[in-house]
Amino acid sequence: MMSAAQSQTTMEAKLGALQCHFTWDLDSSKSELFILRDMLEDIGTEEGNSWLGHIYNLQGYIHYQLGFTEDARRFFSRAAEGFHQMRNTGSDEGPWLVVNYGNLAWLHHQLGEQVESQTYLSKVDTLLKEYPSPSEDELHPEIYAEKAWTLMKFGRDKTLLAADYFERAIRMKPDMVEWQTSHVIALVNVYGHGDKLLDENILEKMRIAKENDPDNLYLAALYLQACAKKVRTSEDEVRELANKVLKKPPSSYSGIRPLLRLYRMYVSKDEAIDLAKKALKRHPDERLLKRYTAICYKWRIYSDSHPEQSMIDKAISLHKEVISLYPDSSLEIKLAFVNIVAKSNHGQAEADQIYEDLLKSDLERADRQMLYNCYAKHVFFIHNESNKSVEYHMKAAEIPHQSRYRESSIRELKKSIRRRHYMSGKIIHFLDKLQSKSQ
């Protein structure tokens, strides 16, 4: 008869072999988890969302990691309901529940509820026997698709792996339109970052996915944006898409965010503000639209060396409201807010005080890096203190966390060398040391 210790070891081995959020190496800092939680809430769970089950599954995992175990139970339970609602097969169970049951097995195990954990382990075994993968040496396509969709939320490195998993899932089950769409979005997130031009192969995949998924306006906006980088798009096309997006329920995947970028780049920043305000007028309580409207004001003010005080006042008021709506994930918004305050009449002292308070606060390394980068730019542009700016760009760059803020600080340090800053020798030595550490 198996001893209690052997039984525990066997259970832990089975748990470790599961395909679920607890085994997918989704390590994140607390601040990143709060950002993800808010982002998932803003996706929206309106009727017809084909990723409903996946959204709730990831929400359950994030809430568990944040210590909200009862919320985790609730979201994992909702996930099963979401899959049943979307699959609409007449059967309560299918391979799409493997990840959900794996999550529940882990949750119960972590909470010391071993009988319930074993129940879900048995359910996973049953599903895998009833619905084996079409390919013996690969996962079931439903598992690949959920794993891919989840990894897309954890940065560009994992998004590259997500694109590969989507390819595998689509190869085994080519009729899933939402998988094809998400595969293309993953490719754009990896290869179309910033001002990068997408190659013709990915553009063609986007065109085909757009034809197969004509109601996906997020993809339509991304496609228009990708085309606009190569050949200037017409304002009529952008406005036509805007009329369609405004009729959609507000969501981070409704298409409004990439559409506002199109307005900023190819129409005007003032019209981007007008479009965001129009969307907000239709949905006045939608926090996501308030956030997007604040971003549009930020773009407009940052691009103007002498913005009107009335516009600054509107932006400050809106940013304060958005910060209150995202209390656990608002550092980036706070930094935009303080930079706008600094442009206000007699606002420099207030901005300096906000930065001083933030610099004293206890932040995780990614947030501290973001703060150092923004503060370096603040002291350079507002106070013309190039020495202090260099000092804080160094502080940002030496934090071992890859991000656009680190890349930005390294670029600024290299610019200082080209400008023959008197600290050039020290900067060169610092960058050489940084380079040797990364090798």
Order of alpha helices (4+ residues) and beta strands (2+ residues): alpha-alpha-alpha-alpha-alpha-alpha-alpha-alpha-alpha-alpha-alpha-alpha-alpha-alpha-alpha-alpha-alpha-alpha-alpha-alpha-alpha-alpha
